[in-house]
Amino acid sequence: MKPICCIKYGLVCLSLLIGLGACDKFNDPSVEFTEVPKNITGTWKIIQVTRNGTDVTGLMDFSRFRIHFKEDNTYAIDNYLPFLVKKDGSWHLDDPLYPFNIVFKEDAADESLVYGFYYPVVDGHRQISLSFKPGCANNIYTYIFAKES
């Protein structure tokens, strides 16, 4: 039994060494990797809403709400619901390559509003996740958006 165990151990070690050797191409200084700026322009719809981690999507009709992020860095809202902003205005990401925040400024407002921004890929498609407290400090709402085709 010991020789079979040693052979298996040897094969595992050999596989690891071969696998580690294959990683050298990722350390090649002649290969450049560039991050692509995040592009959220387009029309986004709500696909899920949670309150304090509990799914509340079915408690209200979120299906008509849309936010349009335009290329000129303005946004427009259709069929308003409790959201981060109430009026149309302008937007930008704090960093186009590695955004952590989205900044909204309503038309005619003096101040901008900064919110945490999460832009994951789910099932091969980008989503936007925004969390906020609409009034009560004990309730945190998270809206998850999918881009309309």
VMD Tcl script that draws the C-alpha trace (Angstrom):
set ca {
  {0.00 0.00 0.00}
  {2.84 2.41 0.73}
  {4.19 2.45 -2.88}
  {0.75 3.45 -4.25}
  {0.49 6.26 -1.70}
  {3.96 7.51 -2.65}
  {3.10 7.43 -6.36}
  {-0.07 9.46 -5.75}
  {1.86 11.94 -3.62}
  {4.53 12.21 -6.30}
  {1.92 12.84 -9.01}
  {0.28 15.56 -6.94}
  {3.64 17.27 -6.35}
  {4.54 17.01 -10.04}
  {1.16 18.51 -11.03}
  {1.70 21.42 -8.64}
  {5.16 22.13 -10.03}
  {3.90 22.08 -13.61}
  {0.99 24.33 -12.67}
  {3.23 26.83 -10.92}
  {5.57 26.91 -13.88}
  {2.68 27.85 -16.15}
  {2.15 31.05 -14.16}
  {5.38 32.58 -15.48}
  {3.56 34.14 -18.44}
  {1.59 36.30 -15.99}
  {4.85 37.68 -14.59}
  {6.20 38.56 -18.06}
  {6.95 42.32 -18.00}
  {6.42 42.56 -21.77}
  {2.73 41.65 -21.33}
  {0.68 44.71 -20.39}
  {-2.66 44.51 -18.64}
  {-4.85 47.58 -18.65}
  {-8.02 48.14 -16.69}
  {-11.01 49.30 -18.70}
  {-12.98 52.30 -17.40}
  {-16.33 51.28 -15.97}
  {-19.18 52.34 -18.24}
  {-22.60 52.55 -16.61}
  {-24.30 54.60 -19.32}
  {-27.66 53.24 -20.32}
  {-31.00 52.44 -18.74}
  {-31.06 50.39 -15.54}
  {-33.99 48.65 -13.85}
  {-34.36 47.31 -10.34}
  {-34.21 43.53 -10.11}
  {-33.96 43.11 -6.34}
  {-34.48 45.17 -3.20}
  {-33.41 44.20 0.29}
  {-34.07 45.90 3.63}
  {-31.53 44.99 6.30}
  {-30.59 41.91 4.26}
  {-34.18 40.65 3.81}
  {-35.54 40.48 0.27}
  {-38.51 42.87 0.01}
  {-38.77 42.97 -3.79}
  {-42.27 41.48 -3.76}
  {-43.67 43.99 -1.26}
  {-43.80 46.88 -3.74}
  {-43.94 47.32 -7.52}
  {-40.38 48.23 -8.50}
  {-40.85 47.15 -12.13}
  {-41.51 50.60 -13.59}
  {-38.63 52.47 -11.92}
  {-35.76 53.29 -14.30}
  {-32.62 55.33 -14.00}
  {-30.95 56.53 -17.17}
  {-27.22 57.24 -16.87}
  {-26.40 59.37 -19.91}
  {-23.04 59.78 -21.62}
  {-22.97 63.49 -20.76}
  {-22.92 62.46 -17.07}
  {-26.52 63.45 -16.43}
  {-29.18 61.08 -15.15}
  {-32.96 60.94 -15.36}
  {-35.39 58.95 -13.24}
  {-38.65 57.42 -14.46}
  {-41.46 56.46 -12.05}
  {-39.81 57.65 -8.86}
  {-39.62 55.43 -5.78}
  {-37.77 56.10 -2.53}
  {-34.22 56.35 -3.84}
  {-30.91 58.09 -3.28}
  {-32.04 61.21 -5.12}
  {-35.48 62.62 -6.00}
  {-34.75 64.83 -8.99}
  {-32.80 64.47 -12.22}
  {-29.26 65.79 -12.23}
  {-25.65 64.83 -12.85}
  {-23.53 61.87 -11.80}
  {-19.94 60.66 -11.87}
  {-17.87 57.83 -10.43}
  {-15.11 58.69 -7.98}
  {-12.63 56.69 -10.09}
  {-13.52 55.48 -13.61}
  {-11.18 52.46 -13.36}
  {-11.79 51.36 -9.77}
  {-14.98 53.05 -8.56}
  {-15.96 52.80 -4.93}
  {-18.49 55.63 -4.91}
  {-21.03 57.20 -7.21}
  {-21.69 60.90 -6.82}
  {-25.12 62.36 -7.57}
  {-25.96 66.06 -7.76}
  {-29.60 66.95 -8.25}
  {-30.38 69.84 -10.58}
  {-30.29 73.14 -8.65}
  {-28.80 71.44 -5.55}
  {-25.88 73.02 -3.73}
  {-24.31 69.78 -2.55}
  {-23.43 66.46 -4.10}
  {-24.43 63.16 -2.52}
  {-21.85 60.36 -2.35}
  {-22.91 56.71 -2.08}
  {-21.05 53.42 -2.02}
  {-20.95 51.81 -5.45}
  {-20.64 48.11 -6.20}
  {-20.46 46.93 -9.84}
  {-20.24 43.12 -9.87}
  {-20.49 40.71 -12.79}
  {-23.28 38.19 -12.13}
  {-23.97 35.39 -14.61}
  {-21.85 37.21 -17.18}
  {-23.70 40.52 -16.86}
  {-22.86 43.69 -14.96}
  {-25.10 44.78 -12.13}
  {-25.13 47.89 -9.98}
  {-25.71 47.60 -6.24}
  {-26.46 50.74 -4.22}
  {-27.15 50.81 -0.48}
  {-28.69 53.71 1.41}
  {-30.75 54.78 4.41}
  {-33.86 56.59 3.15}
  {-34.90 58.00 6.52}
  {-34.76 55.64 9.45}
  {-31.15 55.05 10.45}
  {-32.01 51.46 11.40}
  {-33.06 50.50 7.86}
  {-30.54 49.95 5.10}
  {-31.98 49.39 1.66}
  {-30.00 47.83 -1.17}
  {-31.23 48.21 -4.73}
  {-29.72 45.87 -7.30}
  {-30.00 47.01 -10.91}
  {-29.60 45.22 -14.23}
  {-29.03 47.04 -17.49}
  {-31.94 46.98 -19.90}
  {-31.19 45.50 -23.28}
}
mol new
graphics top color blue
foreach p $ca { graphics top sphere $p radius 0.5 }
foreach p [lrange $ca 0 end-1] q [lrange $ca 1 end] { graphics top cylinder $p $q radius 0.2 }
display resetview
